[in-house]
Amino acid sequence: MEDIISTIEKEGDSIAVILFSGVQYYTGQLFDMPAITKAGHKKGCFVGFDLAHAVGNAELYLHDWEVDFACWCTYKYMNSGAGSLAGAFIHEKHAKSIQPVLIGWWGHEMKTRFLMDNKLQLSPGINGYRISNPSILLVCALQASLEIFNQTSMKALRKKSVLLTGYLECLIKQCYTKDKSDPQKPYVKIITPSNVAERGCQLSLAFSVPIKTVYKELEKRGVACDMREPNVLRIAPVPLYNSFSDVYRFINILGSVLTASQNEQA
């Protein structure tokens, strides 16, 4: 984070727009968005965030942080499915000063959309950026997900997430840290920050054995995770539907997977 802020302070006068991830997809690092926004605004920059891995994962207060704009997908932590509609945000201070470059039917004011008078009347704010209707079936999946989210709060989910991912981290370090007395033993290294304020629910794990074998063996055992070359698996105990028992089961499964991977390598 210090490097990001210092770079903005040093180079900000020559930067027009700062666009960052909310959560870095590979490492799982959660960035300090309020601090980045504040530093960018001090230099007169517009500041926006790609929140694909942050929405439904971290608490977001875009308006209060005075973020200028943001966008995100809904098929990750929002559970809508691949290809579903995206989300976007523009701070209300820009509602009347910035207009979309691409203009579509769904961006027109609903009250006058069917007058057919050939006069564009954009909906205020982010609604004016809508171009066309999304897939109904994918919207149904998203609606079902949001109805579940509405039964709780991001504050409550984040509280559970900190404990859940912390439990996963603790067990990985306890069971699969590199053992100097046994150099042949497979090990796992966590590349995601340990500071809970600098991560969401995801832990990115680097392995001492071939990652493709680990991934294949996990799939065989019913574990849904994500492989990223050259040697990282992204493991995300999601607080909305994962439990501490799931984490414990994963740790036990991982032990058999590492043994199988080592045997295959031999």
C-alpha positions in Angstrom: 0.0 0.0 0.0 2.8 2.4 0.9 4.2 2.0 -2.7 0.8 2.9 -4.2 0.4 6.0 -2.1 4.0 7.2 -2.6 3.7 6.7 -6.4 0.5 8.8 -6.5 2.1 11.5 -4.4 5.2 11.5 -6.7 3.5 11.1 -10.1 0.0 12.4 -9.4 0.4 15.7 -11.3 0.8 13.8 -14.5 -2.0 11.3 -13.9 -5.6 11.9 -15.0 -7.3 8.7 -13.9 -6.4 6.2 -11.2 -8.1 2.8 -11.7 -7.3 0.0 -9.2 -8.7 -3.3 -8.2 -10.6 -3.4 -4.9 -9.2 -6.9 -4.3 -6.2 -8.1 -6.4 -7.4 -11.2 -8.2 -4.2 -13.2 -7.9 -2.9 -12.5 -4.4 -6.2 -11.7 -2.8 -4.9 -8.4 -1.3 -7.7 -6.0 -0.3 -6.5 -2.5 -1.1 -7.2 0.6 1.2 -9.6 2.2 -1.2 -10.4 5.3 1.0 -6.6 6.0 1.3 -6.1 5.6 -2.5 -9.1 7.8 -3.3 -7.9 10.5 -0.9 -4.4 10.5 -2.3 -5.7 10.7 -5.8 -8.0 13.5 -5.1 -5.2 15.5 -3.5 -3.5 15.4 -6.9 -6.7 16.2 -8.9 -7.1 12.7 -10.3 -10.4 10.9 -10.9 -10.3 7.6 -8.9 -12.2 4.5 -9.7 -12.1 0.8 -8.8 -12.7 -2.6 -10.4 -14.7 -4.4 -7.7 -15.1 -7.8 -9.4 -13.5 -9.6 -6.4 -14.7 -7.1 -3.7 -18.5 -7.0 -4.2 -20.1 -9.4 -1.8 -16.7 -10.0 -0.2 -15.8 -6.8 1.5 -17.6 -3.8 3.0 -17.9 -1.0 0.5 -18.8 2.6 1.1 -18.2 4.1 -2.3 -20.3 7.2 -1.7 -18.8 8.0 1.7 -15.3 7.4 0.5 -16.0 9.8 -2.4 -14.9 7.3 -5.0 -15.6 8.8 -8.5 -16.6 5.6 -10.2 -16.6 1.8 -9.9 -17.7 -1.3 -11.8 -18.0 -5.0 -11.0 -19.4 -8.3 -12.2 -22.0 -10.3 -10.3 -20.9 -13.9 -11.1 -18.3 -14.3 -8.3 -19.4 -13.6 -4.8 -22.8 -12.4 -5.9 -23.6 -15.8 -7.3 -25.4 -14.9 -10.6 -23.5 -17.1 -13.0 -21.0 -16.3 -15.8 -22.3 -13.8 -18.4 -24.7 -12.1 -16.1 -25.2 -8.4 -15.9 -22.5 -6.1 -14.5 -22.9 -3.3 -11.9 -21.5 0.2 -11.9 -21.3 3.3 -9.7 -20.8 7.0 -10.4 -20.6 9.4 -7.5 -23.6 11.8 -7.4 -21.3 14.8 -7.7 -20.7 13.7 -11.3 -24.4 12.9 -12.1 -24.9 16.0 -14.2 -21.3 16.7 -15.4 -20.5 13.3 -17.1 -22.5 11.5 -19.8 -22.0 8.0 -21.3 -20.2 7.7 -24.6 -22.4 4.7 -25.6 -26.1 5.5 -25.4 -28.7 2.8 -25.4 -32.5 2.4 -25.2 -32.4 1.4 -21.5 -30.5 4.6 -20.6 -33.5 6.8 -21.5 -35.9 8.0 -18.8 -38.6 5.3 -18.3 -41.4 7.9 -18.1 -40.7 9.2 -21.6 -39.0 6.2 -23.3 -42.1 5.3 -25.3 -43.0 8.7 -26.6 -40.8 8.0 -29.6 -40.1 11.7 -30.2 -36.4 11.2 -31.1 -35.3 13.4 -28.1 -32.8 11.8 -25.8 -33.7 12.2 -22.1 -31.0 10.3 -20.2 -31.9 8.8 -16.8 -29.9 10.6 -14.1 -26.7 9.0 -12.7 -25.6 5.5 -13.5 -29.0 4.5 -14.9 -28.2 6.6 -18.0 -25.4 4.2 -18.8 -27.6 1.2 -19.4 -27.6 0.0 -23.0 -29.9 -3.0 -23.2 -31.8 -5.5 -21.2 -29.9 -8.3 -19.4 -30.7 -12.0 -19.7 -33.9 -12.8 -17.7 -32.6 -16.2 -16.4 -29.4 -14.7 -15.2 -31.2 -11.9 -13.5 -33.4 -14.5 -11.7 -30.2 -16.1 -10.3 -28.9 -12.7 -9.1 -32.3 -11.8 -7.6 -32.3 -15.1 -5.6 -28.8 -14.4 -4.4 -29.6 -10.8 -3.4 -32.7 -12.0 -1.5 -30.4 -14.1 0.6 -27.9 -11.3 1.1 -30.8 -9.1 2.3 -31.4 -11.6 5.2 -28.1 -10.5 6.7 -25.6 -7.6 6.3 -22.1 -7.2 4.9 -21.0 -6.2 8.3 -22.1 -9.6 9.7 -20.7 -11.5 6.7 -17.4 -9.7 7.0 -17.2 -10.6 10.7 -17.7 -14.3 9.9 -15.3 -14.0 7.0 -12.5 -12.8 9.1 -12.9 -15.7 11.5 -13.4 -18.3 8.7 -10.4 -17.3 6.6 -8.3 -16.8 9.8 -9.2 -20.4 10.7 -8.1 -21.6 7.3 -4.9 -19.7 7.6 -4.2 -21.1 11.0 -4.7 -24.7 10.0 -2.6 -24.3 6.8 0.3 -22.9 8.8 0.0 -25.5 11.4 -0.2 -28.5 9.0 1.5 -27.5 5.8 4.3 -25.0 6.5 7.7 -25.9 5.0 9.5 -28.3 7.3 13.3 -27.8 7.3 13.8 -31.1 9.0 12.0 -32.9 6.2 12.9 -31.2 2.9 10.9 -33.9 0.9 7.6 -33.0 2.6 5.3 -31.0 0.3 4.4 -27.6 1.7 2.1 -24.7 1.1 2.9 -21.0 1.2 0.2 -18.3 1.7 0.9 -15.3 -0.5 -2.1 -13.3 0.6 -1.4 -10.7 3.4 -1.9 -11.9 6.9 -3.4 -8.6 8.1 -7.1 -9.2 8.0 -7.7 -5.5 6.9 -5.7 -6.3 3.8 -7.6 -9.3 2.5 -11.1 -10.6 1.9 -12.1 -14.2 2.2 -9.6 -15.5 -0.4 -6.3 -17.1 0.4 -3.9 -17.6 -2.5 -1.7 -20.7 -1.9 1.6 -21.5 -3.6 2.6 -25.2 -3.7 5.9 -27.0 -3.7 4.4 -29.7 -5.9 3.0 -29.3 -9.4 -0.1 -27.2 -9.2 -2.0 -29.0 -12.0 -1.7 -32.3 -10.1 -3.0 -30.6 -6.9 -5.9 -29.0 -8.7 -6.8 -32.3 -10.4 -6.7 -34.2 -7.1 -8.8 -31.6 -5.3 -11.4 -31.8 -8.1 -11.6 -35.5 -7.7 -12.4 -35.0 -4.0 -15.2 -32.5 -4.7 -13.3 -29.3 -3.8 -14.2 -26.3 -6.0 -11.3 -23.9 -6.2 -9.4 -21.9 -8.9 -6.0 -22.6 -10.4 -3.7 -19.7 -11.6 -0.4 -20.3 -13.3 2.4 -20.7 -12.5 1.7 -22.3 -9.1 -1.2 -20.8 -7.2 -4.6 -22.0 -6.1 -7.2 -19.5 -4.9 -9.1 -20.9 -1.9 -12.1 -18.8 -0.7 -14.2 -19.9 2.2 -17.3 -17.7 1.4 -19.1 -16.7 4.6 -22.5 -16.7 2.9 -22.5 -20.4 2.5 -19.3 -22.0 3.8 -18.8 -23.2 7.3 -15.9 -23.9 9.7 -16.6 -27.6 9.2 -16.0 -27.0 5.4 -12.6 -25.5 6.2 -11.7 -28.4 8.5 -12.7 -30.9 5.8 -10.7 -29.1 3.2 -7.5 -29.2 5.4 -7.9 -33.0 5.7 -8.5 -33.4 2.0 -5.5 -31.3 1.2 -3.3 -33.7 3.2 -4.3 -36.6 1.0 -4.0 -34.5 -2.1 -0.4 -33.5 -1.3 0.5 -37.1 -0.7 -1.0 -38.2 -4.0 0.7 -35.3 -5.8 4.1 -36.2 -4.3 3.6 -39.9 -5.2 2.7 -38.9 -8.8 5.8 -36.7 -9.0 8.0 -39.6 -7.8 
